[in-house]
């Protein structure tokens, strides 16, 4: 597996995971994380997809602002409302 940071059209940041076993083409999956944003779990999802022969794009739509603060119920409710 190789991780390639990418700039996606429109300015969003993402990480492209590509299989490196000599394949030039592979089916692809766009991975959209939940409210917690890009984290180790989402990266592991892309790793598993990669291991099954898929290319994937993990989109960081929180970008420079980062994922919202989810440290307590009030903050969670504010983030999802």
N, C-alpha and C positions, 0 to 999 in steps of 0.2 A: 504494500500500500504506500502511496506517496501522497502527501498533502501539499496542495498548491494554493496559496492565497490568491484570490481573484477579485477583480473589480467588475461588478456586474453592471450592465447597462442601466442607467438611471442613477448611478452612484452608490448603490447598496454594496456592502461588503459581503463576502462569502468565502467559503473554503471549498475547493474542488478536490474530491477524492477520486483518483483514477487507478485502475488496475494497471500494474506495471509488468504483467507477464507477457509482453510483446503484442498485446492486442491493440490495434489502432482504433477499433470501434467497439462499443459496448452499449447495451441498453442503459438508459440513465433514469435516475430518480431525483426529483427536487424535494429536499427535506426542509420543512418549515417547522421550526421549534415552537414549543408552547410559550406561555407568558414568561417563563424563567429565562428564555433566550438560549443562546449557544452555550452549552456547558459540556462537561465530560460525558454525560449520558448521551447527548445528541451526537457527539463525536463518535461514541461507541456504536451508535446506530449506523452511521456512515461506514465505520470499519466493518461491521457485519455485512452490510450491503456489498461493499467492496469485495469481501471474501466470497460472496456468492456470484461475483462476476459483473456487478453493476457499477457504473460510474455514478457519482452523486454530487449534488450541489447543496451544501448546507447554507441557507440564506440567513444572514444576520440582519434582520430588519429593524433591530433596535439601533444599529449603527453606532455612532459616536456617543449617543446618550446612554447606552448601556441598558441592561434589563432593569425593570422597575424594582423598587425595594419591596420585598415580600416578607418582611420580618414579623409582621403581625397582621391580624385579621382586618383592621381598619385600612392599612396600606394595601392589602390584597384587594379589598372591595373597591378602593379608589382606583386601583390600576385596571380593574376589569369593567368599571362602569363607564 
